C-alpha cells in the first residue's frame, strides 16, 4: 500500500506505527508542519517525512487525514486538484461529515470516515467506519488497515457521534471504573501498584472472556455469584447506589453534548 498520513500528530503516528510494524506499506509519507519532530521515522524503510501535503498526496493511493477539524477544509481545498479516481480518502476527524467533505472535493471519490480511540497506540482500538456510496467499495481496505490496529465495525454515518461516545469517550469511562476499583483495593489493604495491577488485569480478563466466549455479561456474572455470597452482595449494593443508572445517564449526557457541539 502507498499511504500518506496527513497530520502526523499523536493519532497519525499511532496509525503509522501500526502500519510499519505490521509491514503493511509499500511507501508511507508522513506530513507535519514541524517535520523535525518526526524525522526519526525516516529510519524506517520506505518512510518519508515532509511538510508538503501535495507531495504526499501525489506519491500515495491511500490518504489518511489526522488533522484538527479547523484545518481540514483548507487542506482538502489545497489538494483537491491532485486527487485521482483511485485515491482512497480516510478521515479520522471528529464531526466532519461526509457530505461536507463531498461539498469540497465532490462525491466522485472513495471517502471513508473512521473513529478510532486512543488504544490504537497499543493495537487495541475499537474503530468504527462509515463511507459514502462510492467509498463502500473500499470499506474492506479501510478495515484491513484498522484491523492491524485493533478491531473494526461498519456503521451508518448517522451513528458516528454515538460511536464517538461509546468507543472514544468510552476509554475514559472505563479508565474511571478501573481507577475506582483500584481505590477500593487500596482501602482493603493493597498498595497502590498492586491495586492497579489487579484492577487492570481483571478488567482485561473480563473483556477477554466476553470476546472469546461470545457470552452475554450476565451469563459470566452468574458463574461468580453464589446464593448469599459476597459477589451478589457487592453487585446489589452498587446497583442500589445507581451504578448502571449513572453509567447510562453519563453516556446519554455525553451524546447530548456531542450533538450540541456538532450544531
C-alpha positions, 0 to 999 in steps of 0.5 A, a space after each residue: 500500500 502507498 499511504 500518506 498520513 496527513 497530520 502526523 500528530 499523536 493519532 497519525 503516528 499511532 496509525 503509522 506505527 501500526 502500519 510499519 510494524 505490521 509491514 503493511 506499506 509499500 511507501 508511507 509519507 508522513 506530513 507535519 508542519 514541524 517535520 523535525 519532530 518526526 524525522 526519526 521515522 525516516 529510519 524506517 524503510 520506505 518512510 518519508 517525512 515532509 511538510 508538503 501535503 501535495 507531495 504526499 498526496 501525489 506519491 500515495 493511493 491511500 490518504 489518511 487525514 489526522 488533522 484538527 477539524 479547523 484545518 481540514 477544509 483548507 487542506 482538502 481545498 489545497 489538494 483537491 486538484 491532485 486527487 485521482 479516481 483511485 485515491 482512497 480518502 480516510 478521515 479520522 476527524 471528529 464531526 466532519 461529515 461526509 457530505 461536507 467533505 463531498 461539498 469540497 472535493 465532490 462525491 466522485 471519490 472513495 471517502 471513508 470516515 473512521 473513529 478510532 480511540 486512543 488504544 490504537 497506540 497499543 493495537 487495541 482500538 475499537 474503530 468504527 467506519 462509515 463511507 459514502 456510496 462510492 467509498 463502500 467499495 473500499 470499506 474492506 481496505 479501510 478495515 484491513 488497515 484498522 484491523 492491524 490496529 485493533 478491531 473494526 465495525 461498519 456503521 451508518 454515518 448517522 451513528 458516528 457521534 454515538 460511536 464517538 461516545 461509546 468507543 472514544 469517550 468510552 476509554 475514559 469511562 472505563 479508565 474511571 471504573 478501573 481507577 475506582 476499583 483500584 481505590 477500593 483495593 487500596 482501602 482493603 489493604 493493597 498498595 497502590 501498584 498492586 491495586 492497579 495491577 489487579 484492577 487492570 488485569 481483571 478488567 482485561 480478563 473480563 473483556 477477554 472472556 466476553 470476546 472469546 466466549 461470545 457470552 452475554 455479561 450476565 451469563 459470566 456474572 452468574 458463574 461468580 455469584 453464589 446464593 448469599 455470597 459476597 459477589 451478589 452482595 457487592 453487585 446489589 449494593 452498587 446497583 442500589 447506589 445507581 451504578 448502571 443508572 449513572 453509567 447510562 445517564 453519563 453516556 446519554 449526557 455525553 451524546 447530548 453534548 456531542 450533538 450540541 457541539 456538532 450544531 
